[in-house]
Amino acid sequence: MDPVIVLVLSLSCLLLLSLWRQSSERRKLPPGPTPLPIIGNFLQIDAKNISQSLTNLSNVYGPVFTLYLGRKPAVVLHGYEAVKEALIDHGEEFAGRGSFPVAERITKGLGIVFSNGSRWKEIRRFSLMTLRNLGMGKRTIEDRVQEEAQCLVEELRKTNGSPCDPTFILSCAPCNVICSIIFQNRFDYKDQDFLNLMKRLDENFKILSSPWLQENHNQQSEFTLEHLATTVGNLFAAGTETTSTTLRYALLLLLKHPHVTAKVQDEIDRVVGRHRSPCMQDRSHMPYTDAMIHEVQRFIDLIPNNLPHAVTCDTKFRNYLIPKGTTVITSLSSVLHDSKEFPNPEVFDPGHFLDGNGNFKKSDYFMPFSTGKRICAGEGLARMELFLFLTTILQNFKLKSLVHPKDIDTTPVANGLTSLPPPYKICFIPV
């Protein structure tokens, strides 16, 4: 028989087998668009706006649907009810970490962010306990953040009110807080070791294990030096990049909405004044400032589709059977931009978190740190940093834009995982 014919027949058989296996598998999974062989549903996803693509598909297939990312299925959860039901009501079953090939190559499944099973449970429990022992949630950490806020202000003063890109300085502050927790010491922003650390974070989005970490791996223990080093790297990456990006975006939004900035600064003057540093006790007396920070996090939608989850066992969910290990994508964007909870969700409005009397109003839909078993371990520290850094900056400076507020573009620059603010320059004018 002609070799070409044999090749065509073989490929046809493989294609038919693949289609049959997909069809058999799809009967048990939630509905979704028909996948193409090998590439799955990639053609139905706009890489520049994945969140909108998921919203469009949800309008067709409902809040729980299946996408094929290549040959493997992923279940997408869209909207508050589906996300809450999975991550909170069925938290244990949805507590796995889904496939993330780039991160897996770097971390080898180690650390707190991308590990799974008993390894993840042990290292998360150990990390939270250790951070508490180092002062997380205690006055000692607040003191460190307040100290860093004052150092941040001094660095901003050195700009002498000239236009500057705040990216580097705003990255230094949260990174130094992590340094003060882990190393019990902060660094000058020009310290070469600190600059090297910042460079690594900027280039790799995580610190890789240092070459001096040599050790025979005991498979029974999760506490190898490599595992612990990767975990520390996770803390630096997560604790620096996300907070600094939020701070940078917050200042851009405050430039865009000077009436919001004025209200926040009035509240700071009234509650804190000019002669002491803001503290966490002030937050309960500053509902508008608290609402502004929540609205920044809601509006910027920092990690629109969360880090991927996975089911830890064969799971029955809304009459569908999701096989163990299946990747689950939870659309945080669909929760943070829910129009029933947040009227006009595409508009930046601190009123989304205020009641009719101007008091702060909590919302179950506020999930910028995710929710459930895999909620961000550093949520408390991040909230503290955002409040103390922003209030201290606004206590000491007026923010000046180089362009008219109506000409400021706040459209996010998507990079796959996070939504970044567009580049901009700002003037910090001492008050």
C-alpha positions in Angstrom: 0.0 0.0 0.0 1.2 3.5 -0.8 3.0 5.0 2.3 1.1 8.3 1.8 -2.3 6.4 2.0 -1.1 4.5 5.1 -0.1 7.9 6.7 -3.5 9.5 5.9 -5.4 6.5 7.2 -3.4 6.4 10.4 -3.9 10.1 11.0 -7.6 9.7 10.2 -7.9 6.9 12.8 -6.1 8.9 15.4 -8.4 11.9 14.7 -11.5 9.8 15.0 -10.3 8.2 18.2 -9.5 11.6 19.6 -13.0 12.9 18.7 -14.7 9.8 20.1 -12.8 10.1 23.4 -13.6 13.8 23.6 -17.3 13.1 22.9 -17.5 10.4 25.5 -15.8 12.7 28.1 -17.9 15.7 27.2 -21.2 13.9 27.9 -20.4 14.0 31.7 -18.9 17.5 31.8 -20.9 20.9 31.7 -21.8 22.1 28.2 -19.5 24.2 26.1 -18.5 25.1 22.6 -17.4 22.2 20.4 -13.6 21.8 20.5 -11.4 21.3 17.5 -8.9 18.4 17.6 -5.6 19.3 19.2 -6.2 23.0 19.7 -9.5 22.7 21.5 -11.4 26.1 21.9 -8.4 28.4 21.6 -9.9 30.1 18.5 -13.0 31.1 20.6 -10.9 33.0 23.2 -9.5 36.5 22.6 -6.1 36.4 24.3 -6.3 40.2 24.7 -9.5 40.0 26.6 -10.0 36.6 28.1 -12.6 37.9 30.7 -14.9 39.2 28.0 -14.5 36.0 26.0 -15.6 34.0 29.1 -18.6 36.4 29.6 -19.7 35.9 26.0 -19.5 32.1 26.4 -21.3 32.3 29.7 -24.2 34.1 28.0 -24.5 31.1 25.7 -23.8 28.1 27.9 -24.6 29.4 31.4 -22.5 30.0 34.5 -20.8 26.6 34.5 -19.3 25.5 31.1 -16.4 23.6 29.7 -13.6 24.9 27.5 -10.9 22.7 26.0 -7.5 24.3 26.3 -5.8 22.1 23.8 -6.9 18.5 24.4 -7.6 19.0 28.1 -10.9 20.2 29.4 -11.2 23.1 31.9 -14.5 23.9 33.7 -15.2 27.6 33.9 -17.3 29.1 36.8 -18.8 32.5 35.9 -20.7 34.7 38.4 -20.9 34.9 42.2 -23.2 32.0 42.8 -21.1 29.5 40.9 -17.8 30.7 42.3 -19.1 30.8 45.8 -20.8 27.4 45.6 -17.5 25.8 44.4 -14.8 27.6 46.4 -16.7 28.0 49.7 -19.6 25.4 49.8 -17.4 22.7 48.1 -14.1 24.2 49.2 -12.2 21.0 49.8 -13.1 19.5 46.5 -12.1 22.6 44.6 -8.9 23.3 46.6 -6.4 21.8 44.1 -4.1 24.0 42.0 -4.8 23.7 38.3 -2.2 23.2 35.5 0.1 26.2 35.1 3.0 24.9 32.9 5.3 28.0 33.1 5.1 28.2 36.9 5.5 24.4 37.2 8.8 24.5 35.3 10.1 27.2 37.6 8.8 26.0 40.9 8.8 22.2 40.3 5.5 22.0 42.2 7.2 23.5 45.3 6.2 26.5 47.4 2.8 27.6 48.7 1.2 28.9 45.5 1.6 26.1 43.0 1.8 23.0 45.2 -1.0 20.5 45.7 -2.3 17.9 48.1 -0.7 17.2 51.5 2.4 19.1 50.4 0.3 22.3 49.9 -1.6 21.8 53.2 1.6 21.3 55.2 3.5 24.2 53.7 0.5 26.6 54.0 -0.1 25.7 57.6 3.6 26.1 58.4 3.8 29.4 56.5 0.8 30.9 58.2 2.0 29.8 61.6 5.5 31.2 61.0 4.2 34.5 59.7 2.1 34.8 62.8 5.1 34.1 65.0 7.0 36.8 63.1 4.3 39.2 63.9 1.7 39.0 61.1 -1.6 40.5 62.3 0.1 42.0 65.4 1.2 45.5 66.2 4.8 44.7 65.4 3.9 44.3 61.7 1.9 47.5 61.7 5.0 49.3 63.1 7.1 47.9 60.3 4.5 49.0 57.6 4.3 52.5 59.2 8.1 52.8 59.2 8.2 51.8 55.6 5.4 54.3 54.8 7.5 57.1 56.2 10.6 55.9 54.2 8.4 55.8 51.1 7.3 59.5 51.8 11.0 60.5 52.1 11.8 58.9 48.8 8.9 60.7 47.1 10.1 64.0 48.6 13.4 63.5 46.8 11.5 63.9 43.5 11.0 67.6 44.4 7.6 67.7 42.8 9.0 66.8 39.4 7.2 64.3 37.1 8.2 60.7 37.9 7.3 57.2 37.0 6.3 55.8 40.5 6.7 52.1 39.5 10.1 51.5 41.1 9.5 53.3 44.4 6.1 51.8 44.9 7.6 48.3 44.3 10.3 49.0 46.9 8.0 49.7 49.8 6.0 46.4 49.9 9.1 44.4 49.1 10.9 46.0 52.0 8.0 45.0 54.3 8.5 41.4 53.3 12.2 41.8 53.9 11.6 43.2 57.4 9.3 40.2 58.2 11.6 37.5 56.7 15.0 39.0 57.5 14.0 41.2 60.4 15.6 44.1 58.6 14.7 46.6 55.9 17.0 48.0 53.3 17.9 51.4 51.9 16.3 51.7 48.4 19.8 52.1 46.9 21.3 49.0 48.7 22.8 46.8 46.0 21.5 43.6 47.5 18.0 45.0 47.6 18.3 46.3 44.1 19.4 42.8 42.9 16.4 41.3 44.7 14.1 43.9 43.0 15.6 43.1 39.7 14.9 39.4 40.1 11.3 40.0 41.1 10.8 42.3 38.2 12.3 39.9 35.6 11.0 36.6 36.9 7.9 37.5 39.0 9.4 35.2 41.6 12.7 34.4 43.3 14.2 31.2 42.1 16.1 28.9 44.6 19.6 30.1 45.1 22.4 27.8 43.8 23.9 27.4 47.3 20.9 25.4 48.5 22.3 21.8 48.3 20.5 19.0 50.1 19.6 15.4 49.8 15.8 15.4 49.3 13.9 13.4 51.9 10.6 12.5 50.1 8.8 12.1 53.4 9.4 15.8 54.4 8.1 18.9 52.8 10.6 21.1 54.7 13.6 20.8 52.4 15.6 24.0 51.9 14.6 24.1 48.2 10.9 23.9 49.2 11.2 26.6 51.9 13.2 28.8 49.6 10.6 28.5 46.9 7.9 29.4 49.5 9.8 32.5 50.6 10.1 33.4 46.9 6.3 33.0 46.6 5.9 35.4 49.5 8.2 38.0 47.9 6.6 37.7 44.5 3.0 37.7 45.8 3.7 40.3 48.5 5.5 42.7 46.2 4.0 42.6 42.7 0.3 42.5 43.5 0.5 45.3 46.2 2.8 47.6 44.2 0.6 47.2 41.1 -2.5 48.0 43.1 -0.8 51.1 44.6 0.3 52.2 41.2 -3.2 51.8 39.8 -4.7 53.5 42.8 -2.7 56.7 42.2 -3.6 56.7 38.5 -7.3 56.5 39.4 -6.9 59.2 42.0 -5.4 61.4 39.3 -8.3 60.6 37.1 -10.9 61.4 39.8 -9.7 64.5 41.7 -13.0 64.8 43.5 -12.4 61.4 45.1 -8.9 62.4 46.1 -10.2 65.6 47.7 -12.8 63.7 49.8 -10.1 61.2 51.0 -7.7 64.0 51.9 -10.5 65.8 53.8 -11.1 62.6 55.8 -7.4 62.2 56.5 -7.2 65.8 57.8 -10.2 65.3 59.9 -9.4 61.9 61.5 -5.5 61.8 61.4 -4.4 65.3 61.0 -0.8 66.2 60.0 1.2 65.6 63.1 1.0 61.8 63.5 1.2 58.8 61.2 -2.0 57.0 60.1 -2.6 53.7 61.9 -5.0 50.8 61.4 -7.3 52.0 64.2 -8.1 55.0 62.0 -9.6 52.9 59.3 -12.9 52.3 61.2 -13.3 56.1 61.4 -12.5 56.6 57.7 -15.4 55.0 55.7 -14.8 56.9 52.5 -11.1 56.1 52.4 -11.8 52.5 53.1 -14.5 52.5 50.4 -12.0 54.1 47.9 -9.4 51.4 48.5 -12.0 48.6 48.1 -13.3 50.2 44.9 -9.7 50.4 43.5 -9.3 46.7 44.1 -12.8 46.0 42.6 -12.4 48.2 39.6 -8.9 47.2 38.5 -9.8 43.5 38.7 -6.1 42.6 39.2 -6.3 38.9 38.5 -9.4 38.6 36.4 -9.5 34.8 36.1 -7.8 33.9 39.3 -5.0 31.3 39.4 -6.3 28.0 38.1 -7.9 25.6 40.6 -8.4 21.9 40.2 -10.8 19.4 41.7 -9.1 17.0 44.2 -11.4 14.1 43.5 -14.2 13.1 41.1 -16.8 15.8 41.9 -20.5 16.0 41.3 -21.3 19.7 40.8 -24.7 20.9 39.6 -25.5 17.5 38.2 -22.3 17.3 36.2 -19.4 15.0 36.9 -16.0 16.7 37.0 -13.2 14.1 36.9 -10.4 14.4 39.5 -7.6 16.7 38.4 -9.7 18.7 36.0 -8.6 22.4 35.8 -11.2 24.9 37.1 -11.2 28.5 36.0 -13.0 30.9 38.4 -13.9 34.3 36.8 -13.3 36.8 39.6 -14.0 39.5 37.1 -17.6 38.3 36.8 -18.0 38.7 40.6 -16.3 42.0 41.0 -18.2 43.5 38.0 -21.6 42.1 38.8 -24.1 44.8 37.9 -26.7 43.6 40.4 -24.3 44.1 43.3 -22.3 47.1 41.9 -24.5 49.4 39.8 -22.6 50.7 36.7 -19.6 48.3 37.5 -17.4 49.8 34.7 -17.5 53.2 36.6 -15.0 53.9 39.4 -17.2 54.9 42.3 -16.3 54.5 46.0 -20.1 54.7 46.6 -20.2 51.0 45.7 -19.0 50.3 49.2 -21.0 53.0 51.1 -24.6 52.9 52.4 -27.1 55.7 52.3 -25.6 57.2 55.5 -22.0 57.2 54.2 -21.0 54.3 56.3 -18.7 51.6 54.9 -20.7 48.7 53.4 -19.2 45.2 53.2 -19.9 43.0 50.2 -19.7 39.2 49.8 -18.8 39.9 46.1 -15.5 41.5 47.1 -13.1 38.8 46.1 -9.9 40.4 44.8 -7.9 37.9 47.0 -10.0 35.0 45.8 -11.9 33.0 48.4 -12.2 29.6 50.0 -9.3 27.3 50.9 -6.9 28.9 48.4 -7.6 32.5 49.4 -4.4 34.7 49.4 -2.4 33.9 52.5 -1.2 37.5 52.7 -4.6 39.2 52.5 -4.3 40.8 55.9 -0.8 42.2 55.2 -1.9 43.5 51.8 -4.9 45.3 53.2 -2.8 46.9 55.9 -0.2 48.1 53.4 -2.7 49.5 50.9 -4.4 51.5 53.7 -1.2 52.8 55.4 0.8 53.5 52.3 -2.0 55.3 50.5 -3.2 57.4 53.5 0.4 58.3 54.3 1.1 59.4 50.7 -2.1 61.5 50.6 -1.4 63.0 54.0 1.9 64.4 52.8 1.4 65.2 49.1 -1.0 66.6 46.6 -1.1 64.5 43.4 -0.6 66.4 40.2 -1.1 65.0 36.7 0.7 66.0 33.6 -2.5 66.0 31.6 -6.1 66.9 32.2 -8.0 64.3 34.2 -10.4 63.6 31.3 -7.4 62.7 29.1 -6.0 60.1 31.6 -6.3 56.6 30.2 -7.0 54.0 32.9 -7.5 51.1 30.5 -5.6 48.1 31.9 -2.7 46.5 30.0 -3.4 42.8 30.1 -0.4 40.5 30.3 -2.2 37.2 30.6 -2.4 36.8 34.4 -2.8 40.3 35.8 -4.2 43.6 34.7 -1.5 46.3 34.8 -2.1 50.0 34.7 -0.8 51.9 31.6 2.5 53.7 32.1 2.1 57.3 33.5 4.0 60.0 35.3 2.9 61.9 38.4 4.1 64.8 40.4 4.1 64.5 44.2 3.7 68.1 45.6 4.5 68.4 49.3 1.7 69.9 51.4 
